[in-house]
Amino acid sequence: MVTQAGDLQAALRKTSIDGTVVNIEALTGAGRLDDARMLTEKLLAFDGSDATRAAIREHVARAGQPR
């Protein structure tokens, strides 16, 4: 049971991160850079891992606003 709960928690965390980086990309692409920065700061407070930082860089670059 513990493994299932841990797996669920990890899946929910990944889903939250994945959705947030998409929102950061949308805000960046729309030119709402202050909002994108604020959301980025909140995401990094939630998960400041190298993987999350790389995902942010990838999505910001795709939006056409290198960080």
C-alpha positions in Angstrom: 0.0 0.0 0.0 2.8 2.4 0.8 4.3 2.0 -2.6 1.0 2.8 -4.3 0.6 5.9 -2.2 4.1 6.9 -3.0 3.6 6.3 -6.7 0.4 8.3 -6.6 2.1 11.2 -4.9 4.9 11.2 -7.4 2.5 11.1 -10.3 0.5 14.0 -8.9 3.7 16.0 -8.4 4.8 15.3 -12.0 1.4 16.3 -13.3 1.5 19.6 -11.3 4.9 20.4 -12.6 4.1 19.5 -16.3 1.0 21.6 -16.2 2.7 24.5 -14.7 5.5 24.6 -17.2 2.9 24.6 -20.0 1.3 27.6 -18.3 4.6 29.4 -18.0 5.2 28.8 -21.7 1.7 30.2 -22.5 2.3 33.3 -20.4 5.7 33.9 -21.9 4.4 33.5 -25.4 1.6 36.0 -24.7 4.2 38.5 -23.5 3.0 38.3 -19.9 6.6 38.0 -18.6 5.9 39.3 -15.1 3.2 36.7 -14.6 5.5 34.0 -16.1 8.3 35.0 -13.7 5.9 34.9 -10.7 4.7 31.4 -11.7 8.2 30.2 -12.3 9.3 31.4 -8.8 6.3 29.5 -7.3 7.1 26.4 -9.2 10.8 26.5 -8.2 9.7 26.9 -4.5 7.6 23.8 -5.0 10.3 21.8 -6.9 13.7 23.3 -7.6 15.2 20.2 -9.1 17.4 20.2 -12.1 14.7 18.4 -14.1 12.1 21.1 -13.3 14.6 23.9 -14.2 15.4 22.1 -17.5 11.7 21.8 -18.3 11.2 25.6 -17.6 14.1 26.5 -19.9 12.7 24.2 -22.7 9.2 25.7 -22.5 10.4 29.3 -22.3 12.7 28.8 -25.3 9.8 27.2 -27.2 7.7 30.3 -26.4 10.4 32.4 -28.1 11.7 34.2 -25.0 15.1 32.7 -24.0 15.7 33.0 -20.3 
